[in-house]
Amino acid sequence: MRITDTHVENYRQNGFCVVPGLLPDKLVRTARDVVDRLLQTPDLSDVAEPEPEDQGVARRIWSPTSRDAVFEELAVHDDLVDAVARLVGDDVVLQYSKLNVKPPRVGSVVQWHQDFAYYPHSNTDLVACLIYLDDATRENACLRVAAGSHRHGLLPHEKNGYFAGKIASLEEVGVDPATLVECEGTAGTVVFLHPLVVHGSEKNVSDRYRRAFIPAYRAADAFPIYYGPHAAHNEPGAKLLRGRLATTARSEGGVWRLPIAEAEFNSLYEIQEGAHLTRSAKTRTGYFSHEESEASDG
Ligand SMILES: O=C(O)CCC(=O)C(=O)O
Protein backbone atom coordinates (compact mmCIF):
# COMPACT_ATOMS: atom_id res chain seq x y z
CA MET A 1 0.00 0.00 0.00
CA ARG A 2 1.11 3.58 -0.66
CA ILE A 3 0.37 6.57 1.56
CA THR A 4 -3.03 8.06 0.66
CA ASP A 5 -4.70 11.45 1.18
CA THR A 6 -6.59 9.90 4.10
CA HIS A 7 -3.32 8.90 5.79
CA VAL A 8 -1.94 12.40 5.29
CA GLU A 9 -5.13 13.91 6.71
CA ASN A 10 -4.90 11.55 9.72
CA TYR A 11 -1.31 12.65 10.29
CA ARG A 12 -2.31 16.33 10.25
CA GLN A 13 -5.31 15.76 12.56
CA ASN A 14 -3.88 13.19 14.95
CA GLY A 15 -0.10 13.58 14.74
CA PHE A 16 0.41 10.08 13.39
CA CYS A 17 -0.77 7.64 10.75
CA VAL A 18 -0.39 3.91 10.30
CA VAL A 19 0.28 2.53 6.82
CA PRO A 20 0.19 -1.28 6.51
CA GLY A 21 2.23 -3.16 3.93
CA LEU A 22 4.20 -0.11 2.79
CA LEU A 23 7.50 -1.98 2.54
CA PRO A 24 8.23 -5.20 0.65
CA ASP A 25 7.97 -8.38 2.74
CA LYS A 26 11.27 -9.65 1.40
CA LEU A 27 13.17 -6.59 2.63
CA VAL A 28 11.50 -6.78 6.03
CA ARG A 29 12.37 -10.50 6.30
CA THR A 30 15.99 -9.76 5.41
CA ALA A 31 16.09 -7.00 8.04
CA ARG A 32 14.89 -9.48 10.69
CA ASP A 33 17.61 -11.96 9.68
CA VAL A 34 20.23 -9.22 9.86
CA VAL A 35 19.08 -8.26 13.37
CA ASP A 36 19.49 -11.91 14.42
CA ARG A 37 22.99 -11.98 12.92
CA LEU A 38 24.05 -8.64 14.46
CA LEU A 39 22.95 -9.78 17.89
CA GLN A 40 25.00 -12.97 17.70
CA THR A 41 28.17 -10.94 18.18
CA PRO A 42 30.38 -12.14 21.07
CA ASP A 43 30.37 -8.64 22.61
CA LEU A 44 26.86 -7.22 22.50
CA SER A 45 27.98 -3.81 23.75
CA ASP A 46 29.76 -3.29 20.40
CA VAL A 47 26.42 -2.96 18.64
CA ALA A 48 23.67 -2.53 21.16
CA GLU A 49 22.47 -1.33 24.53
CA PRO A 50 21.56 -4.32 26.73
CA GLU A 51 18.35 -4.82 28.68
CA PRO A 52 19.04 -4.10 32.39
CA GLU A 53 17.10 -7.25 33.36
CA ASP A 54 19.22 -9.44 31.11
CA GLN A 55 22.59 -8.10 29.98
CA GLY A 56 22.82 -10.83 27.34
CA VAL A 57 19.86 -9.40 25.44
CA ALA A 58 19.78 -6.16 23.43
CA ARG A 59 17.16 -3.45 23.72
CA ARG A 60 18.49 -1.04 21.11
CA ILE A 61 20.86 -1.37 18.16
CA TRP A 62 22.71 1.86 17.55
CA SER A 63 22.68 3.41 14.08
CA PRO A 64 21.50 0.34 12.15
CA THR A 65 21.96 2.08 8.76
CA SER A 66 25.70 2.14 9.34
CA ARG A 67 25.76 -1.60 10.23
CA ASP A 68 24.06 -3.25 7.28
CA ALA A 69 22.93 -2.18 3.82
CA VAL A 70 19.42 -3.57 4.34
CA PHE A 71 18.60 -0.74 6.77
CA GLU A 72 19.84 1.87 4.32
CA GLU A 73 17.71 0.16 1.66
CA LEU A 74 14.63 0.42 3.87
CA ALA A 75 15.35 4.02 4.91
CA VAL A 76 15.72 5.26 1.32
CA HIS A 77 12.97 3.08 -0.18
CA ASP A 78 11.02 5.18 -2.69
CA ASP A 79 7.59 4.40 -1.24
CA LEU A 80 8.77 5.40 2.23
CA VAL A 81 10.48 8.61 1.09
CA ASP A 82 7.41 9.48 -1.06
CA ALA A 83 5.34 9.23 2.11
CA VAL A 84 7.80 11.30 4.13
CA ALA A 85 7.76 13.98 1.41
CA ARG A 86 3.96 14.19 1.68
CA LEU A 87 4.37 14.91 5.40
CA VAL A 88 7.39 17.25 5.59
CA GLY A 89 7.68 18.66 2.08
CA ASP A 90 9.74 17.88 -1.03
CA ASP A 91 13.20 18.53 0.41
CA VAL A 92 13.85 15.48 2.57
CA VAL A 93 16.88 14.77 4.75
CA LEU A 94 17.45 11.37 6.39
CA GLN A 95 18.76 12.37 9.78
CA TYR A 96 19.50 9.26 11.88
CA SER A 97 18.16 5.82 12.71
CA LYS A 98 17.79 3.39 15.59
CA LEU A 99 16.35 -0.07 16.10
CA ASN A 100 14.35 -1.02 19.18
CA VAL A 101 14.46 -4.74 19.84
CA LYS A 102 11.73 -5.23 22.53
CA PRO A 103 12.79 -8.80 23.22
CA PRO A 104 10.32 -11.32 24.63
CA ARG A 105 9.58 -11.05 28.37
CA VAL A 106 12.16 -8.34 29.14
CA GLY A 107 11.55 -5.67 26.44
CA SER A 108 11.76 -2.32 28.26
CA VAL A 109 8.95 0.17 28.67
CA VAL A 110 9.17 3.37 26.62
CA GLN A 111 7.56 6.07 28.78
CA TRP A 112 5.37 8.85 27.37
CA HIS A 113 7.40 11.43 25.50
CA GLN A 114 7.54 13.70 22.47
CA ASP A 115 10.59 13.24 20.23
CA PHE A 116 10.95 17.01 19.82
CA ALA A 117 11.75 17.30 23.54
CA TYR A 118 14.98 15.37 22.89
CA TYR A 119 16.01 17.32 19.80
CA PRO A 120 14.22 20.65 19.27
CA HIS A 121 14.57 22.08 15.75
CA SER A 122 13.82 25.40 14.09
CA ASN A 123 10.47 23.96 12.94
CA THR A 124 8.42 20.78 13.47
CA ASP A 125 8.63 19.33 9.95
CA LEU A 126 10.32 16.18 11.21
CA VAL A 127 8.96 12.65 11.06
CA ALA A 128 10.06 9.42 12.73
CA CYS A 129 9.00 6.28 10.85
CA LEU A 130 8.56 3.28 13.10
CA ILE A 131 8.74 0.23 10.84
CA TYR A 132 7.57 -2.99 12.47
CA LEU A 133 9.84 -5.91 11.63
CA ASP A 134 7.53 -8.30 13.49
CA ASP A 135 3.76 -8.39 13.73
CA ALA A 136 2.99 -5.95 16.57
CA THR A 137 -0.05 -6.33 18.82
CA ARG A 138 -0.96 -5.22 22.34
CA GLU A 139 0.50 -8.51 23.61
CA ASN A 140 4.03 -7.79 22.38
CA ALA A 141 3.78 -4.06 23.19
CA CYS A 142 2.90 -2.23 20.00
CA LEU A 143 3.36 1.51 19.94
CA ARG A 144 0.74 3.63 21.79
CA VAL A 145 -0.01 7.16 20.64
CA ALA A 146 -2.15 9.95 22.13
CA ALA A 147 -4.12 11.10 19.09
CA GLY A 148 -4.08 14.86 18.60
CA SER A 149 -1.47 15.47 21.33
CA HIS A 150 0.86 17.15 18.80
CA ARG A 151 -1.49 20.15 19.06
CA HIS A 152 -0.55 20.67 22.73
CA GLY A 153 2.85 22.10 21.78
CA LEU A 154 6.04 21.03 23.54
CA LEU A 155 5.10 19.56 26.94
CA PRO A 156 7.29 19.45 30.07
CA HIS A 157 9.72 16.52 30.28
CA GLU A 158 11.54 17.72 33.42
CA LYS A 159 12.04 16.39 36.91
CA ASN A 160 13.63 18.57 39.61
CA GLY A 161 14.34 21.17 36.94
CA TYR A 162 16.29 18.83 34.67
CA PHE A 163 15.32 17.05 31.48
CA ALA A 164 14.09 13.55 32.43
CA GLY A 165 13.10 12.38 28.93
CA LYS A 166 9.48 11.64 29.84
CA ILE A 167 6.16 13.22 30.67
CA ALA A 168 5.32 12.65 34.34
CA SER A 169 1.72 11.69 33.59
CA LEU A 170 -0.71 12.32 30.76
CA GLU A 171 -3.30 13.90 33.06
CA GLU A 172 -0.74 16.30 34.53
CA VAL A 173 0.02 17.77 31.10
CA GLY A 174 -3.62 17.84 29.98
CA VAL A 175 -3.55 14.87 27.58
CA ASP A 176 -6.74 12.81 27.83
CA PRO A 177 -5.94 9.07 28.24
CA ALA A 178 -9.13 8.37 26.25
CA THR A 179 -7.25 9.59 23.13
CA LEU A 180 -4.76 6.71 23.33
CA VAL A 181 -4.54 4.50 20.25
CA GLU A 182 -2.80 1.12 20.11
CA CYS A 183 -0.94 1.02 16.79
CA GLU A 184 -1.14 -2.66 15.95
CA GLY A 185 0.24 -3.77 12.61
CA THR A 186 1.76 -6.65 10.69
CA ALA A 187 5.47 -6.72 9.87
CA GLY A 188 6.19 -4.04 7.25
CA THR A 189 3.61 -1.61 8.67
CA VAL A 190 4.95 1.91 9.16
CA VAL A 191 3.79 4.30 11.90
CA PHE A 192 4.58 7.91 10.93
CA LEU A 193 5.07 10.07 14.03
CA HIS A 194 4.91 13.86 14.23
CA PRO A 195 7.72 15.09 16.52
CA LEU A 196 5.22 16.58 19.01
CA VAL A 197 2.88 13.60 19.27
CA VAL A 198 2.97 11.89 22.68
CA HIS A 199 3.82 8.20 22.39
CA GLY A 200 5.30 5.26 24.27
CA SER A 201 5.02 1.51 24.66
CA GLU A 202 4.62 -1.05 27.43
CA LYS A 203 7.05 -3.71 28.55
CA ASN A 204 6.97 -6.74 26.26
CA VAL A 205 5.77 -9.55 28.51
CA SER A 206 4.84 -11.85 25.63
CA ASP A 207 7.08 -14.58 24.22
CA ARG A 208 7.43 -12.81 20.85
CA TYR A 209 9.87 -10.13 19.70
CA ARG A 210 8.55 -6.71 18.70
CA ARG A 211 11.41 -5.28 16.69
CA ALA A 212 11.09 -1.86 15.07
CA PHE A 213 13.53 -0.07 12.80
CA ILE A 214 13.13 3.71 13.16
CA PRO A 215 14.66 6.00 10.54
CA ALA A 216 14.01 9.71 11.23
CA TYR A 217 13.75 12.45 8.61
CA ARG A 218 13.56 16.21 8.58
CA ALA A 219 12.65 18.90 6.10
CA ALA A 220 15.90 20.30 4.69
CA ASP A 221 15.21 23.66 6.37
CA ALA A 222 14.41 22.22 9.84
CA PHE A 223 17.71 22.60 11.68
CA PRO A 224 18.56 21.38 15.17
CA ILE A 225 18.66 24.16 17.76
CA TYR A 226 20.28 22.01 20.44
CA TYR A 227 23.62 20.24 20.14
CA GLY A 228 23.99 18.68 23.58
CA PRO A 229 25.85 15.37 23.70
CA HIS A 230 22.87 13.07 23.20
CA ALA A 231 21.55 15.10 20.24
CA ALA A 232 24.78 16.07 18.49
CA HIS A 233 25.35 12.61 17.03
CA ASN A 234 22.15 12.84 14.97
CA GLU A 235 23.25 15.49 12.54
CA PRO A 236 26.71 14.62 11.16
CA GLY A 237 25.36 11.60 9.24
CA ALA A 238 22.38 13.53 7.86
CA LYS A 239 21.97 13.32 4.10
CA LEU A 240 19.68 14.80 1.51
CA LEU A 241 17.43 12.17 -0.14
CA ARG A 242 15.11 14.40 -2.18
CA GLY A 243 15.01 17.98 -3.43
CA ARG A 244 17.53 20.61 -2.46
CA LEU A 245 19.65 21.44 0.54
CA ALA A 246 18.42 24.52 2.37
CA THR A 247 20.18 27.86 2.32
CA THR A 248 17.81 29.22 4.96
CA ALA A 249 16.46 27.86 8.23
CA ARG A 250 12.69 28.09 8.61
CA SER A 251 11.58 29.00 12.10
CA GLU A 252 8.20 28.42 13.69
CA GLY A 253 9.22 30.87 16.39
CA GLY A 254 8.21 30.71 20.03
CA VAL A 255 10.11 29.45 23.03
CA TRP A 256 11.15 25.82 23.39
CA ARG A 257 12.65 24.18 26.43
CA LEU A 258 16.05 22.62 25.83
CA PRO A 259 16.80 19.06 27.03
CA ILE A 260 19.36 20.02 29.65
CA ALA A 261 19.90 16.88 31.69
CA GLU A 262 21.53 16.56 35.09
CA ALA A 263 24.13 14.18 33.69
CA GLU A 264 25.02 12.91 30.27
CA PHE A 265 22.90 10.00 29.08
CA ASN A 266 23.25 7.49 26.30
CA SER A 267 19.68 6.63 25.45
CA LEU A 268 16.03 7.40 25.99
CA TYR A 269 15.77 4.29 28.18
CA GLU A 270 18.65 5.36 30.38
CA ILE A 271 17.34 8.86 31.09
CA GLN A 272 13.73 7.71 31.54
CA GLU A 273 14.90 5.16 34.12
CA GLY A 274 17.15 7.75 35.82
CA ALA A 275 20.11 5.38 35.33
CA HIS A 276 22.30 8.27 34.09
CA LEU A 277 22.28 9.64 37.66
CA THR A 278 23.54 6.49 39.33
CA ARG A 279 26.49 5.65 37.12
CA SER A 280 29.60 5.63 39.32
CA ALA A 281 31.57 7.90 36.96
CA LYS A 282 29.49 10.73 35.55
CA THR A 283 30.76 12.17 32.34
CA ARG A 284 31.69 15.83 32.55
CA THR A 285 30.81 17.12 29.12
CA GLY A 286 31.87 20.73 29.59
CA TYR A 287 28.66 21.69 27.84
CA PHE A 288 26.10 22.17 30.58
CA SER A 289 26.03 25.40 32.55
CA HIS A 290 25.45 23.51 35.82
CA GLU A 291 28.77 21.73 35.35
CA GLU A 292 30.55 25.07 35.39
CA SER A 293 28.85 26.12 38.61
CA GLU A 294 29.64 22.74 40.20
CA ALA A 295 33.30 23.23 39.24
CA SER A 296 33.45 26.75 40.71
CA ASP A 297 31.64 25.54 43.86
CA GLY A 298 34.70 23.34 44.33
O1 LIG B 1 9.91 1.29 20.28
C1 LIG B 1 8.96 1.89 20.79
O2 LIG B 1 7.97 1.31 21.22
C2 LIG B 1 8.95 3.39 20.93
C3 LIG B 1 10.13 4.02 20.35
C4 LIG B 1 10.33 5.44 20.70
O3 LIG B 1 9.43 6.16 20.98
C5 LIG B 1 11.69 5.96 20.68
O4 LIG B 1 12.65 5.18 20.63
O5 LIG B 1 11.82 7.22 20.73
The ligand as a MOL file (V3000), in Angstrom:
LIG
                    3D

  0  0  0     0  0            999 V3000
M  V30 BEGIN CTAB
M  V30 COUNTS 10 9 0 0 0
M  V30 BEGIN ATOM
M  V30 1 O 9.9070 1.2930 20.2780 0
M  V30 2 C 8.9590 1.8900 20.7880 0
M  V30 3 O 7.9670 1.3110 21.2170 0
M  V30 4 C 8.9470 3.3920 20.9340 0
M  V30 5 C 10.1340 4.0220 20.3470 0
M  V30 6 C 10.3330 5.4370 20.6950 0
M  V30 7 O 9.4270 6.1630 20.9810 0
M  V30 8 C 11.6940 5.9580 20.6820 0
M  V30 9 O 12.6530 5.1830 20.6300 0
M  V30 10 O 11.8180 7.2160 20.7330 0
M  V30 END ATOM
M  V30 BEGIN BOND
M  V30 1 2 1 2
M  V30 2 1 2 3
M  V30 3 1 2 4
M  V30 4 1 4 5
M  V30 5 1 5 6
M  V30 6 2 6 7
M  V30 7 1 6 8
M  V30 8 2 8 9
M  V30 9 1 8 10
M  V30 END BOND
M  V30 END CTAB
M  END
